[in-house]
Amino acid sequence: VDAVFVALSMAMSLLELVMADGFLSRFTRLRAVLRLVRILIMFRKVRQTSNTLKAKVTGLGYNLTSPAEEVIHMLMSLQEYPRLSSVQCLDIKWAISAIDSGRLYEPMTDGDGLQDATSNAWLVNGSQSATRQCAASAPTKTREARELVPIARRSVLRTSTPATRQSLADTEKAFRGSMAIIAEGDDAEEEYAQGPSEFHPASFCGSLETVLLGPLELALQKIDEWNFDVVSVHKCTGGHALRVVAAKIFHQWECSKGLDRDRLHNFVHQIQTGYFASNPYHNSLHATDVAQTVHWMLAKADVVKVAQLQGDEVVALLLAAIVHDYEHPGVNNGFCAKTRHPLAVRYNDASVLEMHHVAAAFKLLTEWRCNFLAGSPDATYWAIREVMVSSVLATDISKHFEELNKLKSRVAADEFLKHGESAVKADKLLALNVVLHACDIANPAKELEMYLYWTERVLAEYFAQGDQEKSLGLPVSMLMDRKSTNIAKCQVGFIDILVFPLYDELQKVFAPLHLCCDFLESNKRFWRQHVDLMEEEMTSGRQRMPSLHGKPEDQGDGGVRRVVLVESLLSPPGLGEQCKPISTAEEEVETDVQTEPSRDGLANPIRIFPARPWHASESDEEGFVV
C-alpha cells in the first residue's frame, strides 16, 4: 500500500510541471492529503514493529507488562519532547526514579525535612524503613546478650493477686450464666457484689430492655459512645473487660448470630488469657479499648454505610480488633529484629509481631472448642480470614504512611468506594485496614483524662524496652530513652505526624470523625503548654505525669483547676527493685501471669521461665524478676 502512495506522489510531481495554474492548486491539495495518509501508515508500521519486538522478547506471542512499566515508558517518551524546559525534564526524571524505586507511598517533607528530632523520630517510625534501620544498627551480639534473649522484666502492673483471683471453674460458670442471660433476655437475679474480688459476670447485664443498675451496668450502657470508660469496666470485672465488652458488642450486631456463640466466647476467653497483664500497655485492656472503638466506628461513624460492609466483614473487623495484639511481648518489632529473636527469623523481620498475633489467633481457631466457624461455609471462613489478616498486619506502625497515602490518592481522585466492583472491594479492604489502625492509635483523640491514662502506660512500656536495650548494649530505640525523651514533645509529634493527618483524611470519608479531630486539636494544645514543664521532669529523672485531679487549693483564678504532677509508672525502678528475689506470694502471682505454657512455645517470646537477671548463675534456686 505504501508503494502505491509513493508512486502516485511521484506521478503527481511530474504532472505539476506540465499543468496549467488552474489545475495546479487542486493537485497540490490532493498531494498533501496523500502525504498525510502516508505518514499515518508509517506510524502504524512503527507501532506494529515495536509490538512484534516485544512479543519476541517475551517468547509467548503477547506482551507482558505492568502499569508502572507503561507509565515509565510514557514519561520517557515525554522526556524527548523538544519544547520541555530543563526544570520539567528534571521533574520527569524524578518521577521516573520514584516509580522505579517502588516507594511511592513513603513520606516526604519540604526542604531539609523536619527540624524537630521528636517529629523526625515519628516520621521514621511510621515508614517501612524503621525496622530495617533497627536491624542494621544493631551491633554483633556478645555471648552474654545472646544468652539473655528471651529476656524477662519486672511486671509494672499487677492486676492479679491471690486475694482477688477466683477459681477458673467459678468464673467460667458465672460467665456462662451471663451469656445465657444476654441471649435469652431474662432478668438477672444475682445481686451485684461490690469489689472486683467478688465479681460475677452473670450479674453484669440483665434484659437489654430493662433499666440496668450498678457501676458495671451503667458503664456498659455507654458502649456506643466515643469516650466509653473501658477502665471502669476493667475494674468492675476484675480484669475480664475483654470478654464482657466483646459479648456485649457481638450481641448488638445481628450479623454475628450465625456464629457458634459458645465457641466464640471460648475463643475470646482464650484470647484474653493470651494477653500479658504484666505489659503496661499492650494488654487485654488495650484490646478491649480498640474493640469498643471499632464498634463505635462501625455503628456511629457511618463506616458500615459508606463502605457498604457485609455481615462477614463487620464480624471480621471486630475479631481483628480483639486479636490484634494477641501474645504481645511488650517490645516492638525493632527490638525483635535487633536481638535476632526466633519470631524475627521466622517472619524475616517483616511485621514480626503482627504476623504472630494473627497467626497465633488462627492457630487457636483450629481447636474445636474455640472454632466458632466450624459450621460456617468455606466462603465465610475465607472472607473473615482475608479481612482479619489484612487489617491486623496494617496495624504495623511502619506501614502507616503507605496506608495513609493510598487512602489520600483514592480520596483525591474522587473514586474511593465508588466505581467498579473490583475497585470497591480493594477500597473496602483499604478502609478496614485504615479504620483498625486508626482505632489502634486513637488514644490522643479521646478525652484528655483517658488520653493521659494511656500515655502513661505506653511510655512506661517504651522506657522499659529502652532500659532492656541499654542492658544488652544495643542502640536505644527512638523515643524509648527515659533520659532524653520529653513526654510533651513526644505526644505533640505523635499527634502532628501520625494521628491527626490520618483522622483528618478519614473525616473526608466518614464525616462524624470531626469529633476526633476536635479532641486532637485540644489535646495537642494541652501538651504544647507543658513542654517546658516536662523538660524539667526529664532532666530531673522523676518523670512524673500531669494529672487533672487537682486539690481545691490547686485551683487558679476563676476556679479553673490547675494541672498537677503525680508519681507515675514512668519513674525508673530502683536498683533494689530491679534484681529483688520475689516472695512466695509474689511468685504465685507472676506464675499466674507469665508462666502459662504456650500452645506453640511462643506465647511469651521475650521472657524466660523462671525469670531471673542476666547475672544469675545456674545454681540459683530463687526466682528473680528484672
C-alpha positions, 0 to 999 in steps of 0.5 A: 500500500505504501508503494502505491502512495509513493508512486502516485506522489511521484506521478503527481510531481511530474504532472505539476510541471506540465499543468496549467495554474488552474489545475495546479492548486487542486493537485497540490491539495490532493498531494498533501492529503496523500502525504498525510495518509502516508505518514499515518501508515508509517506510524502504524508500521512503527507501532506494529514493529515495536509490538512484534519486538516485544512479543519476541522478547517475551517468547509467548506471542503477547506482551507482558507488562505492568502499569508502572512499566507503561507509565515509565515508558510514557514519561520517557517518551515525554522526556524527548519532547523538544519544547520541555524546559530543563526544570520539567525534564528534571521533574520527569526524571524524578518521577521516573526514579520514584516509580522505579524505586517502588516507594511511592507511598513513603513520606516526604517533607519540604526542604531539609525535612523536619527540624524537630528530632521528636517529629523526625523520630515519628516520621521514621517510625511510621515508614517501612524503613524503621525496622530495617534501620533497627536491624542494621544498627544493631551491633554483633551480639556478645555471648552474654546478650545472646544468652539473655534473649528471651529476656524477662522484666519486672511486671509494672502492673499487677492486676492479679493477686491471690486475694482477688483471683477466683477459681477458673471453674467459678468464673467460667460458670458465672460467665456462662450464666451471663451469656445465657442471660444476654441471649435469652433476655431474662432478668438477672437475679444475682445481686451485684457484689461490690469489689472486683474480688467478688465479681460475677459476670452473670450479674453484669447485664440483665434484659437489654430492655430493662433499666440496668443498675450498678457501676458495671451496668451503667458503664456498659450502657455507654458502649456506643459512645466515643469516650466509653470508660473501658477502665471502669469496666476493667475494674468492675470485672476484675480484669475480664473487660475483654470478654464482657465488652466483646459479648456485649458488642457481638450481641448488638450486631445481628450479623454475628448470630450465625456464629457458634456463640459458645465457641466464640466466647471460648475463643475470646476467653482464650484470647484474653488469657493470651494477653500479658497483664504484666505489659503496661500497655499492650494488654487485654485492656488495650484490646478491649479499648480498640474493640469498643472503638471499632464498634463505635466506628462501625455503628456511629461513624457511618463506616458500615454505610459508606463502605457498604460492609457485609455481615462477614466483614463487620464480624471480621473487623471486630475479631481483628480488633480483639486479636490484634495484639494477641501474645504481645511481648511488650517490645516492638518489632525493632527490638525483635529484629535487633536481638535476632529473636526466633519470631524475627527469623521466622517472619524475616523481620517483616511485621514480626509481631503482627504476623504472630498475633494473627497467626497465633489467633488462627492457630487457636481457631483450629481447636474445636472448642474455640472454632466458632466457624466450624459450621460456617461455609468455606466462603465465610471462613475465607472472607473473615480470614482475608479481612482479619489478616489484612487489617491486623498486619496494617496495624504495623506502625511502619506501614502507616504512611503507605496506608495513609497515602493510598487512602489520600490518592483514592480520596483525591481522585474522587473514586474511593468506594465508588466505581467498579466492583473490583475497585470497591472491594480493594477500597473496602479492604483499604478502609478496614485496614485504615479504620483498625489502625486508626482505632489502634492509635486513637488514644490522643483523640479521646478525652484528655483524662483517658488520653493521659491514662494511656500515655502513661502506660505506653511510655512506661512500656517504651522506657522499659524496652529502652532500659532492656536495650541499654542492658544488652548494649544495643542502640536505644530505640527512638523515643524509648530513652527515659533520659532524653525523651520529653513526654510533651514533645513526644505526644505533640509529634505523635499527634502532628505526624501520625494521628491527626493527618490520618483522622483528618483524611478519614473525616473526608470519608466518614464525616462524624470523625470531626469529633476526633479531630476536635479532641486532637486539636485540644489535646495537642494544645494541652501538651504544647503548654507543658513542654517546658514543664516536662523538660524539667521532669526529664532532666530531673529523672522523676518523670512524673505525669500531669494529672487533672485531679487537682486539690481545691487549693490547686485551683487558679483564678476563676476556679479553673483547676490547675494541672498537677504532677503525680508519681507515675509508672514512668519513674525508673525502678530502683536498683533494689527493685530491679534484681529483688528475689520475689516472695512466695506470694509474689511468685504465685502471682507472676506464675499466674501471669507469665508462666502459662505454657504456650500452645506453640512455645511462643506465647511469651517470646521475650521472657524466660521461665523462671525469670531471673537477671542476666547475672544469675548463675545456674545454681540459683534456686530463687526466682528473680524478676528484672 
